[in-house]
Amino acid sequence: MTKAELIENMAKDSKISKAAAGKALNSFIANVSKTLKKGDKMTLVGFGTFSVGKRKARKGRNPQTGEVIKIKASKVAKFKPGATLKNSL
């Protein structure tokens, strides 16, 4: 499903305009991003938890040349599904 399809479904389910649904989705995405950027986690009971994970620096290999390269440490977004979401699958 694309973002446009999600907006269309949200608008139809909520009986609101696509513009309003688009604003709501963009606000949700912005708030999740802002929360994760601060290093906090966001929990939506029944749906899941968005959090920040850390990856250590490591060595990798360039697939074209086979040369060993250094990969910097980084932060990654993580999602852990909640019980309701897990049970619905």
C-alpha positions in Angstrom: 0.0 0.0 0.0 1.3 3.4 -0.9 1.0 6.6 1.1 -1.7 7.9 -1.3 -3.7 4.7 -0.9 -3.4 4.9 2.9 -4.7 8.5 2.8 -7.6 7.5 0.6 -8.5 4.6 3.0 -8.2 6.9 6.1 -10.4 9.5 4.4 -13.0 6.9 3.5 -13.0 5.2 6.9 -13.2 8.4 8.8 -15.6 10.2 6.4 -13.2 13.2 6.1 -11.6 14.8 3.1 -8.4 13.4 1.6 -6.7 16.7 2.4 -7.6 16.3 6.1 -6.5 12.7 6.1 -3.2 13.7 4.5 -2.6 16.3 7.1 -3.4 13.8 9.9 -1.0 11.2 8.4 1.8 13.8 7.9 1.3 15.0 11.5 1.6 11.4 12.8 4.8 10.8 10.8 6.3 14.1 12.0 5.5 13.4 15.6 7.0 9.9 15.4 10.1 11.3 13.8 10.4 14.1 16.4 10.0 11.7 19.3 12.6 9.3 17.9 15.0 12.1 17.1 14.9 13.0 20.9 15.8 9.4 21.7 12.4 8.7 23.2 10.1 5.9 22.3 6.4 6.1 21.2 4.0 3.4 22.3 0.5 2.9 20.7 -1.2 0.3 22.9 -2.3 -2.6 20.8 -0.5 -1.4 17.7 3.2 -1.3 18.7 6.2 0.6 19.8 8.5 2.8 17.8 12.0 3.1 19.3 15.6 4.0 18.5 18.3 1.3 18.3 22.0 1.6 18.0 24.3 -0.2 15.6 28.0 -0.5 16.5 30.7 0.4 14.1 31.7 -2.7 12.1 33.7 -3.9 9.1 32.0 -4.7 5.8 33.0 -5.7 2.4 32.6 -3.9 -0.9 30.8 -6.4 -3.1 32.3 -5.1 -6.3 35.9 -5.1 -5.3 36.0 -7.3 -2.2 37.8 -4.6 -0.3 37.2 -4.4 3.4 35.5 -1.1 4.4 34.6 0.5 7.8 30.9 1.1 8.5 30.2 3.9 11.0 28.1 3.4 14.1 24.5 4.6 13.5 21.1 4.9 15.0 18.2 3.0 13.5 14.4 3.2 13.9 12.9 0.0 15.3 9.3 -1.1 15.5 7.9 -3.8 17.8 4.3 -4.9 17.0 1.8 -5.0 19.9 -0.3 -8.0 20.9 -3.4 -6.8 19.0 -1.5 -6.3 15.8 0.3 -9.7 16.2 -2.9 -11.5 16.8 -4.6 -9.9 13.7 -2.0 -11.5 11.4 
